[in-house]
Amino acid sequence: MNGNGHNGDDRRYCLRDPLQAMTDELLMEHIDHGSRVIDLGCGDGRLLARLRQEHGCDVVGVELDEDQFCRALGRGLGIIRADLDKGLAEIPDDCFDVAVLSQTLQQVRHPRELLQEMMRVSQRALVVVPNFGFWRVRWEVAIRGRAPVTENLPYEWFDTPNLHVMSLPDFRALVERINFRIVLERPMIRGRAVNQAWFPNLRAQSALYVLERR
């Protein structure tokens, strides 16, 4: 346990949410030791704390929610309280090696603009998106005729923070439109991330994309 006393809490959280734990491990796998990292929508700063402690990264988080912001501060992290929908104008170009946006893109009002801002302030972007093309989502809509509620999309229609729905092809098309390059796509299927898969848009609950400028 570190001096802030959060490691035990993090382990208990991971036991409750194995999908989030897998996502954190996957993100760390694609961030080099000593990198300058900004996490947009960093929540309580759990990932950033691990990157700082285990990878020696220089980390900064951006979070709007007051409770999450305070928890991240309690970890001794550098955190900016800001609304991602208002952009990253205060952050200079190329300040970071990596920008992380995990399970947040669907919750902002202007996804295209946020992706462009990510690639302005960093050399590489790691984006994790939920897949609304996943077969369980399709089942909920087609068979039950209901707004989908799944393990990866646990919210009812009346309290969901998600403003946009996207499938994996939708995300790829957006990246192509704004002229970025997908270096890597790793679908998350049955609790693990894979490098290649048959019919990933049907089988993946979510996916990690590594993006670079063309």
N, C-alpha and C positions, 0 to 999 in steps of 0.2 A: 504493500500500500504506500502511496506517496504521501508527502507532507500535507496535502489538502484533504486526504481521507476519502477520495472518490472512487478508488479502484474497486472496492467491495460493492458500491452502488452500481458501478458499471457492469460488473459481473452479474449481479442480480437482474439488471435490466436486460442483459443479453439472454438470460434464461427465459425471461418473459417474452422476448421478441427476437427469435432466432433469425428472422428475415433481416432485421436491422443489423444484427451482429454480422451476418454474412456480408451485407452491403459494406459495413465498415472495413472488414477484412479485405474485401475486393478493392476498395478505394486505396487502402494502405499499400496494397500490392503494386499499384500503379503510380505511387509517389516516391520519388527517390529520396534517400537520406540527405538531409541538409537543405532541402528545397524551401523556397519561400512560398507559402500556401495561404490562400484566402478561401474561406468556406462561407458561401452565401446562403443564408438561412441555416446557420450553424446550430440552432437549437441550444441545448445546454452546454455545448462545447466538448462533448464527449470525444468525438473524432479528433478534434484539434489537440486535446490534451494527450491523446495517445501518440499523435504525430510528433508532438514536441518531446515527449518522454522517450519513445521507442525509436524514432527516426531522426531526432535532433533537428527537427524542422523549425523554421521561423514562421510563426502562425499568426493570422488575424482572422477574426470572425465578424460576420454581419448578421444581426438578428433584431427583429422588431418586437417580438413578444416580450413583455416586461419580466415575467417570471423566468423564462428561459435565459434572457439576457443577464439577470442577476445570478442565476446558477452558473453561467459561464464565467462571469466575473469572479465568483467564488472559487473557481479553479485557478485564478491568477492569470487568466488569458487576456490578450488584447482584443477587445470587442468593440465594434461600432454599432450603436443602436440606430438603425436606419430602415427605411422602407424600400425594398428592392424595386417597387414599381416607380420610384422616383429616380432610378438610375444610380450610377456610381461616379457622378461628375467630380466628386472631391478626391477621387483616387487617380493619380497620374498614370499615363501609359506605361505598360511593361514593368510594373512594380513587382510582379509575382511570376514565379515559374509555373505555378499550377493554380487554377481556380476550380473549386468544387461546388457543384449544385446538385444536391442529392434529394430526390423526391420533392422538389420544390417548383420546378418549371411549370407544372400544371396549375399551380396556385397563384401565379402572378398574372396581372392583367395584360402585359405586353411581352410574351415569351421571346419573340424575335429580337426585340430591342435589348432584352436582358442578355441573350446569347452574344449579341454583338458587343455589349459592354464587357462581358467576361473575356472575350478574345482581345479586347483593347487593353485590359489591365494585366493580362497574363499571356504567356507563350503557349499554354496548353490548357484545355478545359476537360474536366471529368464530370459528365452529366449522367445522373441516374434518373430514369423516367419510368413511371408505371405504364403497363401496356393494356390499353382498353380493348385491344384485339384478342386478349387472352380468352381461352375457350370458356372458362367459367363466367366471365363477363358476358359473353355472347349468349350463354345458356340462360342466365338470369333475364336478359332482355327478350330473347326469342321464345323461350318456353314459359317462363313465369310472367312475362310482360311487365317486369318491375325494373326500377332503377337498380343497377347492380350493387351488391354488397359482397365483397370477398375478403380473404385474409389480407390482401395487399391494398384493397380499397374498402376499408371497414366502416365508412361513414354512410349514414342514411342521407337521402337526397336533400333533406331540409337542414342538415348541419354540416355538410361537406365543405371543406376549404377549397376543393378543386373547382376552378373556374373553366378549365379547358379539358377536353378529352382527346387523347391521341393514341394511335397505334404505332408500332415500330416503323412501318413504312411512312406514316405521317411525319414522324420525327426526322427520318432520313431525308424526306422531301424538303423540309424546312431548312435543314443544314445545307443542302444543295442550293437552295434558293438564296441563302445569304453568303454563299461562296466560301464555306469552310470545308475542311476535309475530315472525313471520318477515318481515323487511324485504326480504330479497333471497335468492334461491337461484341459485347459479351452478354448474351441472354441469361437470365436467371430462371432455371427450370428445376422444379422439384427440390428446392432447397440448395441448389449449387449453381455456380456460374460456369458456363461452358464456352469454349472458343468457337465451336460450330455446332449447328443443330438443324435437324429437319423441321421445316415449318415453324420457325421461332415465333412468328407473329401469332400463331395459334397456341403455342405451348408455353411461352414465357410469361411469367407474372410481371417482370420488369426487365430492364437491361441497362448496362453501363455502356456509355459511349465515350471514347477518347477523341477529342477534337483538336485540330490544329488549323492555323491559317493556311490558305493555299499559297 
